[in-house]
Amino acid sequence: MSTVTGTVGSALAAIVGAPRVQEGETAPASFALDGARPRWVVRPETLLHVSQVLGLAWDAGLAVVPWGSGRDQELGAPPARVDIVLDLGGLDQVLEYNPDDLTVTVQAGVTAAALAARLGARRQFLPLDPPGAEARTLGGMAATNASGPLRLRYGTLRDLLLGVRFVQADGVTTWGGARVVKSVSGYDVPKLMVGALGSLGVLGELTLRLHPLPDAEQTWLAPCRDVATAQELVLRLLDSTLQPSRVELLNAPALAVCGAPGSAAAIAVSIGTAEAAVKAQGEALGGLARAVGSAAARPAEGFWARYAAALAPAESVRLGVATLASKVAETVGEIERAVAASLSGAAPTIGGSAPLGSLRVSLPPAEPASVKAIVERLRAAVAPAGGSVTVQRAPRGVRLALDPWGPVEPSAFALMRALKEEFDARRVLNPGRFVGGL
Amino acid sequence: MPLSPGLVGDLQRILGPEGLVLSHEGRLVYECDMHTFYKGAPDAVALPSTTAEVVAIVRLCREVLVPIVPRGSGTGLIGGAMAPSGGVMVGLNRMNRILEVDLPNRCATVQPGLINLSLTKAVEARGWFFAPDPSSQMVSSIGGNVSTNAGGPHCLKYGITSNHVLGLELVTGRGELVTLGGKVADHPGYDLTGVAVGSEGTFGLVTAITVRLVHVAQAVKTILASFADLEDASEAVSAIIAAGIVPAALEMLDELMIRAINEGTGAGYPKDAAAVLLIELDGPAAEVEAQGERAARICWERGALEVRVAQDAAERALLWKGRKEAAGAVGRLAPTYLLQDAVVPRSKLPAIMRELGAIGARHGVQIANVFHAGDGNLHPLILYDDRNPDELERAKAANEELLHACIAMGGTVTGEHGVGLDKAKNLPLQYGDADLNFMYRLRGVFDPQRLMNPKKLLPAHPACGEGWRPPRPRLPEGAWI
């Protein structure tokens, strides 16, 4: 065993240079996965390094975990095997920024904050705001399809990723998509890579669509007497000519954490456009709120940062609940009841994009069996609408006790399994972590 | 190769006497799409009415390895809905129902044969519309839009078809009926819906589509600005985008096209203009007002000869009239034309327009331009007389050179029409061997026998051959274990 270890270690060192390879025991604890250190942490300096490391891993049958900021490494099932953690933080160059075309090409290790600093000078931005985005890498956010409230107006990385350079499991560097904002030339390979958790390829470079920063932006909070009223307000808002950037629903605990306690639920809305139009739409929003017995008021400065933090407390168990916009109130109620029943009266923090039916739930730390009971109950509740419940973050014990992704429609899963088999037959890339144990 | 009597008999049993076209003249109707260069009649045309019939057709054809070609309205521009290898064409026009409209959840589920505009007509009274608006939207089917991932003038703001497809029901080349995505926005697993949109029937046949509906805007403003110089117009486009304005549409016409339209349609564009910009803004009234003023000011600053703002719906329709009839109007200039769909980065518009002029001059052909300037999607019409074989050859040569020029500027060979038979050979301009090979293998996952719409989308190329693999990375010395 030790000779094999020695050989792989020196092979990795020959590729990236000895200082860029750390053996498991000496690697920083921050690279531990579910508490266990990988055998090697490798920090490539170039995409060629990534390609060569994967070439080696493929030949040697080693399991590779691509690593961006590491923030979402507790997403999905615990890995079946971990040999190499591929620390992509060294691929941190903005390769080409074309402000006149509203496109940018970055290496996968660039963080959202670093990119924002570069784009802000031209009053442009990448409208991607999952909790903790600033420190997260663009490659990591693409692999996990991370998104936040701005998704309502701008879509997710599915809509923003124009082209992608990735390394296949056997080390072959591959490009998909285009560098321009519009292309239907060939299959839409970037779509396949978004949210695939690096299980079909390690993302190396991303070409992204950018947007102009709005001239002006304001946020309103409309407290409601109950969640049903909040949903009613959302549905009225959607059936109006208002064009909000964000429409999030918060339950009482979420409001309390955001510094706006005192009501059972609320809708947080932001509108960004020309100054006069922000004002006019704000007035229209006020009218809609009054019609359901609410009132739209300006929350204290920094609301969206508090909101992001409220939805992703450090030690919590976090769930993603996907349902229909028309069933959001019903689903929030069911979540609250399920959590109270399994966690002796505890109240979950719930927020999410009500128009998209995309809810984020955080629970206090709990026993695996309790989380399992909650998740199974919720899956049964959202199944008729075609919804899903995924575990976004939980300790290993929880993720072992249940399927973090939940069931996938069998005919679609057969294709997913065939895809994995075609492109990673040796199970090199993040084995065991994606849906159905892929 | 004619179909075996056994297969014909089985298909007739499933589809009934009215559901299978076998006659020579009947099949000829289906020999091409709107790109009439490419002809290939199928051996039979199946006209199913139900998903179960589609599944049965695919399974029967698979058993005897007969190619299957999907077809909607046949309005594609790429040599897509035609049968170069013969086989069974599946015409989906009979499956044209709206299965569900769900406005609270902003979506609808439709069958593939539904005409694009019919969906908007069904929901517009309630204030909603289906955003993808290819110029063919009065006749093209939503299934066809999904197959080619169609765009349209308003996709600058609203995105192309794939941005609006939530879910698909697909009969794969494996003969399996698969449900991908759905009304709910998030689904665990690979985004197979996303990758199936634009697969041009090579993954299988789509039998139902769930699409996002969009609420109509409070206000619309259409501005027409004319310029004496095409570069000024191009700079105005860049300046509008740089000002943070995202128009719903931003279209440009060049001098030759303006002339053809003025003679053909009476749209009344300024005669001495070298370029016309059509700018449409929509959204909340105050936003449209503010941005409209700003856009008009930018046009004046860039030397516009004239800036007209439509005051009502009738005037708006008049400003659009010329643009919408552009392709027909060029009939006045030449009997026929090659239509391109390449894209360049928007900032390269002035450069590519200069290059286009040079290419036309070099090959002795006229090139008229009408395009989606906001996203750099060109639609040059290379004019020629099909009675003169030499002219056709020159037009083709100009066409190829133009594609090369767009790729050299960082562009793509097709922005919204699709690849089909027409541009399959051009994909290697844009993709390397490893990239093509990945796409080839991806297609094989959905259609292992490669019977679905053969010869489309992917080129005849070594990297698109069974068993071919790109070279693996070379490891440095000492990295061998």
Chai-1 contact restraints between the chains, C-beta under 6 A:
chainA,res_idxA,chainB,res_idxB,connection_type,confidence,min_distance_angstrom,max_distance_angstrom,comment,restraint_id
A,T7,B,I481,contact,1.0,0.0,6.0,A-B,restraint_1
A,V8,B,I481,contact,1.0,0.0,6.0,A-B,restraint_2
A,A11,B,A479,contact,1.0,0.0,6.0,A-B,restraint_3
A,A11,B,I481,contact,1.0,0.0,6.0,A-B,restraint_4
A,A14,B,P476,contact,1.0,0.0,6.0,A-B,restraint_5
A,A14,B,G478,contact,1.0,0.0,6.0,A-B,restraint_6
A,A14,B,A479,contact,1.0,0.0,6.0,A-B,restraint_7
A,I15,B,A479,contact,1.0,0.0,6.0,A-B,restraint_8
A,S51,B,P473,contact,1.0,0.0,6.0,A-B,restraint_9
A,Q52,B,P473,contact,1.0,0.0,6.0,A-B,restraint_10
A,Q52,B,L475,contact,1.0,0.0,6.0,A-B,restraint_11
A,G55,B,R472,contact,1.0,0.0,6.0,A-B,restraint_12
A,G55,B,P473,contact,1.0,0.0,6.0,A-B,restraint_13
A,G55,B,L475,contact,1.0,0.0,6.0,A-B,restraint_14
A,A60,B,I481,contact,1.0,0.0,6.0,A-B,restraint_15
A,D100,B,S238,contact,1.0,0.0,6.0,A-B,restraint_16
A,D100,B,S347,contact,1.0,0.0,6.0,A-B,restraint_17
A,D101,B,P345,contact,1.0,0.0,6.0,A-B,restraint_18
A,D101,B,R346,contact,1.0,0.0,6.0,A-B,restraint_19
A,D101,B,S347,contact,1.0,0.0,6.0,A-B,restraint_20
A,D159,B,N163,contact,1.0,0.0,6.0,A-B,restraint_21
A,G171,B,R472,contact,1.0,0.0,6.0,A-B,restraint_22
A,G171,B,P473,contact,1.0,0.0,6.0,A-B,restraint_23
A,V172,B,A434,contact,1.0,0.0,6.0,A-B,restraint_24
A,V172,B,P470,contact,1.0,0.0,6.0,A-B,restraint_25
A,T174,B,A434,contact,1.0,0.0,6.0,A-B,restraint_26
A,T174,B,D435,contact,1.0,0.0,6.0,A-B,restraint_27
A,T174,B,F438,contact,1.0,0.0,6.0,A-B,restraint_28
A,W175,B,D435,contact,1.0,0.0,6.0,A-B,restraint_29
A,A178,B,T412,contact,1.0,0.0,6.0,A-B,restraint_30
A,R179,B,G410,contact,1.0,0.0,6.0,A-B,restraint_31
A,V180,B,V343,contact,1.0,0.0,6.0,A-B,restraint_32
A,V180,B,P345,contact,1.0,0.0,6.0,A-B,restraint_33
A,V180,B,G411,contact,1.0,0.0,6.0,A-B,restraint_34
A,V180,B,T412,contact,1.0,0.0,6.0,A-B,restraint_35
A,V181,B,D375,contact,1.0,0.0,6.0,A-B,restraint_36
A,K182,B,V343,contact,1.0,0.0,6.0,A-B,restraint_37
A,K182,B,D375,contact,1.0,0.0,6.0,A-B,restraint_38
A,K182,B,N377,contact,1.0,0.0,6.0,A-B,restraint_39
A,K182,B,G415,contact,1.0,0.0,6.0,A-B,restraint_40
A,S183,B,T412,contact,1.0,0.0,6.0,A-B,restraint_41
A,V184,B,N149,contact,1.0,0.0,6.0,A-B,restraint_42
A,V184,B,G198,contact,1.0,0.0,6.0,A-B,restraint_43
A,V184,B,T414,contact,1.0,0.0,6.0,A-B,restraint_44
A,V184,B,E416,contact,1.0,0.0,6.0,A-B,restraint_45
A,V184,B,G418,contact,1.0,0.0,6.0,A-B,restraint_46
A,S185,B,T412,contact,1.0,0.0,6.0,A-B,restraint_47
A,S185,B,V413,contact,1.0,0.0,6.0,A-B,restraint_48
A,S185,B,T414,contact,1.0,0.0,6.0,A-B,restraint_49
A,S185,B,Q430,contact,1.0,0.0,6.0,A-B,restraint_50
A,G186,B,L427,contact,1.0,0.0,6.0,A-B,restraint_51
A,G186,B,M439,contact,1.0,0.0,6.0,A-B,restraint_52
A,Y187,B,V195,contact,1.0,0.0,6.0,A-B,restraint_53
A,Y187,B,M439,contact,1.0,0.0,6.0,A-B,restraint_54
A,Y187,B,L442,contact,1.0,0.0,6.0,A-B,restraint_55
A,D188,B,G194,contact,1.0,0.0,6.0,A-B,restraint_56
A,D188,B,V195,contact,1.0,0.0,6.0,A-B,restraint_57
A,D188,B,G198,contact,1.0,0.0,6.0,A-B,restraint_58
A,K191,B,D191,contact,1.0,0.0,6.0,A-B,restraint_59
A,K191,B,G194,contact,1.0,0.0,6.0,A-B,restraint_60
A,K191,B,V195,contact,1.0,0.0,6.0,A-B,restraint_61
A,L192,B,V195,contact,1.0,0.0,6.0,A-B,restraint_62
A,A196,B,Y190,contact,1.0,0.0,6.0,A-B,restraint_63
A,P212,B,G244,contact,1.0,0.0,6.0,A-B,restraint_64
A,L235,B,P104,contact,1.0,0.0,6.0,A-B,restraint_65
A,T241,B,Q218,contact,1.0,0.0,6.0,A-B,restraint_66
A,Q243,B,G283,contact,1.0,0.0,6.0,A-B,restraint_67
A,Q243,B,P284,contact,1.0,0.0,6.0,A-B,restraint_68
A,T273,B,E287,contact,1.0,0.0,6.0,A-B,restraint_69
A,A274,B,E287,contact,1.0,0.0,6.0,A-B,restraint_70
A,A274,B,A290,contact,1.0,0.0,6.0,A-B,restraint_71
A,A276,B,A286,contact,1.0,0.0,6.0,A-B,restraint_72
A,A276,B,A290,contact,1.0,0.0,6.0,A-B,restraint_73
A,A277,B,P284,contact,1.0,0.0,6.0,A-B,restraint_74
A,A277,B,A286,contact,1.0,0.0,6.0,A-B,restraint_75
A,A277,B,E287,contact,1.0,0.0,6.0,A-B,restraint_76
A,A280,B,A286,contact,1.0,0.0,6.0,A-B,restraint_77
A,Q281,B,P284,contact,1.0,0.0,6.0,A-B,restraint_78
A,A322,B,V184,contact,1.0,0.0,6.0,A-B,restraint_79
A,A322,B,D186,contact,1.0,0.0,6.0,A-B,restraint_80
A,L324,B,N105,contact,1.0,0.0,6.0,A-B,restraint_81
A,A325,B,N105,contact,1.0,0.0,6.0,A-B,restraint_82
A,S326,B,P104,contact,1.0,0.0,6.0,A-B,restraint_83
A,S326,B,N105,contact,1.0,0.0,6.0,A-B,restraint_84
A,L356,B,A185,contact,1.0,0.0,6.0,A-B,restraint_85
A,S358,B,A185,contact,1.0,0.0,6.0,A-B,restraint_86
A,S358,B,D186,contact,1.0,0.0,6.0,A-B,restraint_87
A,G386,B,G182,contact,1.0,0.0,6.0,A-B,restraint_88
A,G386,B,K183,contact,1.0,0.0,6.0,A-B,restraint_89
A,G386,B,V184,contact,1.0,0.0,6.0,A-B,restraint_90
A,G387,B,V184,contact,1.0,0.0,6.0,A-B,restraint_91
A,S388,B,P188,contact,1.0,0.0,6.0,A-B,restraint_92
A,T390,B,P188,contact,1.0,0.0,6.0,A-B,restraint_93
A,W405,B,P188,contact,1.0,0.0,6.0,A-B,restraint_94
A,V408,B,P188,contact,1.0,0.0,6.0,A-B,restraint_95
A,V408,B,G189,contact,1.0,0.0,6.0,A-B,restraint_96
A,E409,B,T179,contact,1.0,0.0,6.0,A-B,restraint_97
A,S411,B,E176,contact,1.0,0.0,6.0,A-B,restraint_98
A,S411,B,V178,contact,1.0,0.0,6.0,A-B,restraint_99
A,A412,B,V178,contact,1.0,0.0,6.0,A-B,restraint_100
A,A412,B,L180,contact,1.0,0.0,6.0,A-B,restraint_101
A,L415,B,L192,contact,1.0,0.0,6.0,A-B,restraint_102
A,M416,B,G189,contact,1.0,0.0,6.0,A-B,restraint_103
A,M416,B,Y190,contact,1.0,0.0,6.0,A-B,restraint_104
A,A418,B,V445,contact,1.0,0.0,6.0,A-B,restraint_105
A,L419,B,V445,contact,1.0,0.0,6.0,A-B,restraint_106
A,E422,B,R441,contact,1.0,0.0,6.0,A-B,restraint_107
A,E422,B,V445,contact,1.0,0.0,6.0,A-B,restraint_108
A,V435,B,P188,contact,1.0,0.0,6.0,A-B,restraint_109
A,V435,B,G189,contact,1.0,0.0,6.0,A-B,restraint_110
